[in-house]
Amino acid sequence: MMAWFRLPEVTIDLMARRTAENDCFYRGVVDEFYRDATRPHPKLRVVGALERGVALCPLPATHMAYLAGLEPAGRRNVNKAQRLGYRFEPIDYNRYVDDIAAIRRSTEVRQGRMPESYLKGPVEPCRNPPSKTTVHDYPYFGVLKEGRLVAYAGVLVAGELGMIEHILGHAEHQADGVVPLLVSGMAGVLVGGYPSVRYYGYGTWFGAGTTLRRFKRKFGFRPYRVRWVLG
């Protein structure tokens, strides 16, 4: 329990003021994230819901430096996927809705039972407007093999934050390292394409199970206390 109170602290500016340069959609996304992050925690009412135990990786200046900082097991996972012919790239979400449906339905249980809407419902198309700046965005990324999408994720870019909002891999390809390749590849895009981003986020730390927490650690994420600035 003491670890909860002895976390390193960072301040993250979401730079909401800069959404004036972009489609109004992005102001709404940033405001919603800020409200969710700072609303009272369901159990500890004196702190924000996403204040203590945020899983963050401070990003270095280059992707090579990020890779060098991974645990050896993490680098082996990435290398395995590449060796087996998988490739990472930004994706057009709507082009892969059938593959996304197959990924969602590939297993009923991940860190818990998947929602019925994921297992049986249709994949709704993405209607997010394209971003006009690198300060705010909501890009999607994927891992493909022979033209088929086998893992995908969406990332909220908001000022100094690049937060993984949604990430899934096809159950039949998990052992090949497709999700590690995805996590590593997205770090490279954030470092090279979004200069305002200082922190790579992956949900919460203490809310994750032992296996997921171990996975996050391999890829550079640690628990932090965050002071959120709407900006």
C-alpha positions as MATLAB code, in Angstrom:
seq = 'MMAWFRLPEVTIDLMARRTAENDCFYRGVVDEFYRDATRPHPKLRVVGALERGVALCPLPATHMAYLAGLEPAGRRNVNKAQRLGYRFEPIDYNRYVDDIAAIRRSTEVRQGRMPESYLKGPVEPCRNPPSKTTVHDYPYFGVLKEGRLVAYAGVLVAGELGMIEHILGHAEHQADGVVPLLVSGMAGVLVGGYPSVRYYGYGTWFGAGTTLRRFKRKFGFRPYRVRWVLG';
ca = [
       0.000    0.000    0.000;
       2.910    2.358    0.712;
       3.900    2.292   -2.957;
       0.611    4.062   -3.711;
       1.783    7.112   -1.736;
       5.466    7.155   -2.746;
       5.196    7.570   -6.479;
       7.328    9.868   -8.616;
       5.331   12.939   -9.611;
       4.986   14.589  -13.019;
       2.915   17.423  -14.457;
       1.344   16.820  -17.862;
      -0.032   19.684  -19.936;
      -2.833   18.623  -22.281;
      -2.482   21.956  -24.129;
      -6.215   22.432  -24.667;
      -5.592   26.013  -25.785;
      -3.899   24.672  -28.904;
      -7.083   22.907  -30.049;
      -8.150   26.290  -31.433;
      -5.897   25.422  -34.369;
      -7.769   22.166  -34.981;
     -11.219   20.712  -35.549;
     -13.520   21.312  -32.549;
     -13.720   17.520  -32.094;
     -10.308   17.605  -30.446;
     -11.298   20.175  -27.838;
     -14.152   17.893  -26.872;
     -11.858   14.860  -26.608;
      -9.336   16.735  -24.460;
     -12.031   18.159  -22.168;
     -13.581   14.713  -21.715;
     -10.224   13.141  -20.857;
      -9.457   15.906  -18.358;
     -12.867   15.511  -16.677;
     -12.431   11.743  -16.413;
      -8.870   12.055  -15.104;
      -9.660   14.632  -12.420;
     -13.072   13.492  -11.204;
     -12.998   11.999   -7.670;
     -11.548    8.527   -7.395;
     -14.341    5.995   -6.660;
     -12.548    4.751   -3.503;
     -10.219    7.602   -2.537;
     -12.361   10.699   -2.848;
      -9.530   13.109   -2.022;
      -7.603   12.304   -5.226;
      -8.489   12.284   -8.891;
      -9.543    9.119  -10.677;
      -6.428    9.178  -12.869;
      -3.982   10.873  -10.520;
      -2.139    8.112   -8.658;
      -0.757    5.050  -10.381;
      -0.888    6.205  -14.009;
       1.268    3.876  -16.124;
       3.690    6.186  -17.936;
       6.907    5.960  -19.907;
       8.859    9.222  -20.207;
       9.887    9.270  -23.853;
      13.547    9.667  -24.798;
      14.720   11.670  -27.792;
      14.833    8.737  -30.243;
      13.122    5.423  -30.877;
      16.498    3.688  -30.657;
      16.903    5.049  -27.134;
      13.425    3.787  -26.252;
      14.260    0.305  -27.527;
      17.552    0.310  -25.641;
      15.662    1.028  -22.427;
      13.328   -1.967  -22.729;
      13.828   -5.062  -20.661;
      15.646   -7.772  -22.679;
      12.475   -9.868  -22.781;
      10.627   -6.960  -24.369;
      13.227   -6.555  -27.101;
      13.109  -10.292  -27.775;
       9.326  -10.102  -28.178;
       9.643   -7.289  -30.729;
      12.427   -9.024  -32.633;
      10.437  -12.256  -32.768;
       7.458  -10.575  -34.419;
       9.689   -8.886  -36.975;
      11.527  -12.116  -37.694;
       8.201  -13.877  -38.330;
       7.234  -11.323  -40.963;
       4.877   -9.016  -39.049;
       5.069   -5.294  -39.726;
       3.912   -2.257  -37.803;
       2.282    0.749  -39.494;
      -0.310    3.509  -39.036;
      -3.678    2.307  -40.335;
      -6.927    3.585  -41.745;
      -9.294    2.087  -39.161;
     -12.235    1.891  -41.545;
     -10.272   -0.135  -44.060;
      -9.869   -2.984  -41.564;
     -13.266   -3.271  -39.870;
     -13.591   -6.967  -40.788;
     -10.152   -7.775  -39.382;
     -10.938   -5.724  -36.262;
     -14.102   -7.767  -35.751;
     -12.059  -10.976  -36.055;
      -9.532   -9.689  -33.503;
     -12.253   -8.778  -31.016;
     -13.962  -12.161  -31.402;
     -10.769  -14.233  -31.256;
     -11.153  -14.833  -27.510;
     -13.888  -14.267  -24.960;
     -11.488  -13.558  -22.085;
      -8.511  -11.181  -21.951;
      -7.984   -9.290  -18.666;
     -11.582  -10.274  -17.993;
     -14.528  -11.317  -20.114;
     -14.937   -9.243  -23.243;
     -18.189   -7.255  -23.586;
     -20.913   -8.903  -25.615;
     -20.923   -5.903  -27.939;
     -17.316   -6.736  -28.868;
     -17.936  -10.426  -29.296;
     -21.151  -10.207  -31.290;
     -21.820   -6.635  -32.344;
     -20.725   -4.912  -35.552;
     -17.589   -2.769  -35.671;
     -18.714    0.819  -35.993;
     -16.728    2.934  -38.466;
     -14.457    5.663  -37.153;
     -15.766    9.164  -37.845;
     -12.990   11.176  -36.213;
     -12.009   14.160  -38.368;
      -8.376   14.222  -39.499;
      -6.168   16.338  -37.283;
      -4.663   19.550  -38.603;
      -1.759   19.600  -36.119;
       0.586   17.261  -34.268;
      -0.420   18.664  -30.870;
      -3.758   16.815  -30.770;
      -4.694   13.706  -32.698;
      -6.313   10.285  -32.391;
      -4.359    8.015  -34.738;
      -4.780    4.275  -35.125;
      -1.950    1.792  -35.587;
      -1.744   -1.845  -36.493;
       0.394   -4.913  -36.972;
      -0.125   -6.756  -40.234;
       1.009   -9.948  -41.889;
       0.313  -10.712  -45.537;
      -2.185   -7.856  -45.663;
      -4.204   -9.014  -42.667;
      -4.517   -6.908  -39.524;
      -3.714   -8.988  -36.421;
      -3.382   -6.260  -33.762;
      -4.508   -2.644  -33.495;
      -4.597    0.301  -31.105;
      -5.856    3.861  -30.829;
      -3.778    6.589  -29.181;
      -5.004    9.884  -27.758;
      -2.421   12.580  -28.456;
      -3.092   15.541  -26.190;
      -0.230   17.983  -25.751;
       2.455   16.280  -23.669;
       0.544   12.977  -23.493;
       0.279   10.056  -25.872;
      -2.139    7.650  -24.158;
      -3.005    4.182  -25.430;
      -6.793    4.245  -25.232;
      -7.577    0.892  -26.789;
      -5.327   -2.028  -27.774;
      -6.088   -5.586  -28.860;
      -4.286   -8.447  -30.559;
      -5.679  -11.541  -32.258;
      -5.486  -14.449  -29.814;
      -3.971  -16.775  -32.420;
      -1.040  -14.400  -32.979;
      -0.326  -13.239  -29.428;
       2.538  -15.681  -28.909;
       4.316  -14.214  -31.954;
       4.848  -10.877  -30.205;
       2.375   -8.802  -32.212;
       1.274   -6.612  -29.289;
       4.871   -5.905  -28.201;
       5.650   -4.877  -31.782;
       2.609   -2.598  -31.703;
       3.549   -0.951  -28.393;
       7.132   -0.424  -29.532;
       6.108    0.911  -32.931;
       3.711    3.448  -31.458;
       6.478    4.766  -29.209;
       8.557    5.353  -32.324;
       5.764    7.298  -34.030;
       5.191    9.455  -30.948;
       8.898   10.260  -30.677;
       9.325   10.990  -34.373;
       5.989   12.528  -35.315;
       4.546   14.265  -32.246;
       7.207   16.579  -30.791;
       4.989   17.916  -27.985;
       4.514   14.437  -26.470;
       6.742   13.814  -23.444;
       4.913   10.889  -21.825;
       3.659    7.620  -23.312;
       0.713    6.309  -21.291;
      -0.875    2.881  -20.916;
      -3.827    3.153  -18.548;
      -3.353    2.535  -14.843;
      -0.803    0.498  -12.939;
      -2.503   -0.644   -9.764;
      -5.733   -1.523  -11.561;
      -3.896   -3.969  -13.841;
      -3.487   -7.655  -13.068;
      -0.079   -9.197  -12.410;
       0.419  -10.333  -16.015;
      -0.507   -6.988  -17.559;
       1.587   -5.108  -15.016;
       4.571   -7.269  -15.913;
       3.942   -6.561  -19.608;
       3.831   -2.814  -19.021;
       7.092   -2.934  -17.067;
       8.860   -4.741  -19.932;
       8.013   -1.847  -22.236;
       9.141    0.971  -19.991;
       5.943    1.888  -18.147;
       6.016    2.634  -14.417;
       3.442    4.050  -11.964;
       3.393    7.829  -11.506;
       1.383   10.431   -9.715;
       0.157   12.987  -12.257;
      -0.938   16.574  -11.924;
      -3.060   17.215  -14.982;
      -3.072   20.668  -16.566;
      -5.839   21.362  -19.067;
      -3.798   24.178  -20.533;
];
